[in-house]
Amino acid sequence: MPYSLRHLLPADAAPVLGLNNAAVPAVNAHDEASLSALLAASSHALAVVHDDAPEEVLGFAVLFGADADYASENYRWFSARSESFLYVDRIVVSDQARNQGLGALLYTAIFAAARAAEVGQVFCEVNIAPPNPRSLAFHSRLGFEPIGEQSTKGGTVVVSLLSAPVGAGVR
């Protein structure tokens, strides 16, 4: 596969912001300041790039460990139920790079980071209203199972809260 993973770099801010905001409503929108704060607070921020163009971000993931000072409604839901996890705040792949295995590549790194941190679970959420059936099917193939639902953003979004044991993910 001609793709690689690397840490997000400061120079990636503008393209990551564009990818993020193009993925709304699957993820929440950001501006430069809020995205910068999110990345600074995260425990891991990964980019997937083509080997021939390593400066071009094709997808990214932002992760938080169990001890983060993070006010996300969904993160707080998981934190109230576990002390040993890695939380996928967002995973985004550009429209042009979809169906090339980049999401699975990012999740390979996510599960590796969870194993390295010696945590038992990887958590994430996927919108069910507005619906995101592709993401639900993708996460199901990776071993994620629903463990709850919650209404967020003042009742405008409903999410399925998902969990996968670290051993279940892609390797």
N, C-alpha and C positions, 0 to 999 in steps of 0.2 A: 504494500500500500504506500503510495507516495505522499503520505501525510504524517506530520509530526505534532507532538504536543510540546508546549512550552509555557512558562509563566507569562501572564499578561504583563506588558511593559507600559511605562508612562506614555510612550508614543502610540499605544493602542487605544487611548481614551476615545478619540473621535470615532474610529470605526466601530468600536464596541458599543458606544452610545447609539450609533446608527443601527446596528444589528439589534440591540435591545429594543429600541423604540419601534422598529419594523415588526417586532414579534408581539406587540400589544394586540389583544388582551391576554395572550398566554402568559405574559409577564407584565409587571407594572412599568409604566413609563418613568424615565429619569431625565434630569437635566445634568449638565456637566458637574455641578457641585454635589448633587445627591449621588450620582454614580461614583464620583471620586471618594466620597465618604463610605459608600458601600464596599468598594474595593479595598479601601484602607482598613476597614473593620473585619474583613473576611479572613478566614484562616488559609484559604487557597483560592487563587484566581487563575484559571487555566485557559490557554488559547489552543485551538487546533488550526494548523496552517499547512499549506501545500509545500512540499520540500523545495519546489522550484521558485516559490515566492514566500519565504518565511516571514516577510514583513506584513503580509495580507492575512488578517484574521478571518477565517471562514466560520468559526464558531467559538463559543466560550462557555465556561461554567464558573459559578461563584459559590463557594462552600463556606460553611460555618461549623465550628466544633461545638461541643456541648457547653462550653464555658463562656460563650460569647456574650457580650453586652449588646444585644440586638433586639430591637423593639418590634420586629415583624410579628403579626398575629399568628401566622402559621408556625414560625420558629418557637414562639412562646408556648403554643399548644404542644409541640413535641418536647420541649424542655420540661414541661410540667409532668411528663410521663416517662422520661428516661434521663439517665445521666451518662450514657455511653452511646454516642451516635455522631454521625457526620451528616449535616443537613445540606441538601442541594437547594440553594436559594433560587437559582435560575440556571438553565442550560439552554443555549440558543445556537442554532445552526442556520446560516444564511439560506434563503430560498434557493439560490443557485447551487448550493452544495448539498442539498438534501438527497437522501437515498444513496449515499456513497459510503455509509458506515461511520460517519463522523460522530454521531451521537453515541454509538457504541464505543468508539475510540475514547471519547471523553469519559464515558462511564467506566471503562477499563482503568483509567487513571483515578477516578473517584473511588472505586472499590479498593484499588491499591493504596490510596491515601488512608482509607478507613482501616485497612489491615495494618498499615504502618503505625497508625495512632492507637491500635489495639482496641477499637470500639466494635460493638456488636452489630450495629444497625446503620443503614443508610436511609435517611428520611427525605421525602420530597412531597410536593403536592401538585395536582393537576386539576385545572378547571373542569368542572362538570356543568357549570352555568356561568358564562357562556361555555358551550361544550368544546372539548379538545379531544375527540376520539382517537386521533392518530397518536397523540402523546400517551393516552391511557393504554392503548395497545402496545406501544413501544415499551413502556415501563413494565407492563405485565410480562412481556417476553424476557425481560431482564430479571424477573423474580420478585418484582414489587407487588405487594398485596395491600388492599385498602384496610386501614385500621380506624378510620373515622371520616367524618365530613364536617365542614364548618362553613358558615356564611361569613364573608369578609368584606372589607371596603364598604361598610355601611349597608350591607345587604345586596350589593350590586354584583357580587361574585360568590359562587359556591364552589368549594374545592373538595376533592377527594384527597385525604391525607394518606400517604403511602409509605410502606416500610419494606425493606428487603434486608435479610440477614447478610452480613458481609460475605459469607461464603457463597451466596447465591449469584453474585454478579458476574459479569463477563470477566474473563481472565486473559 
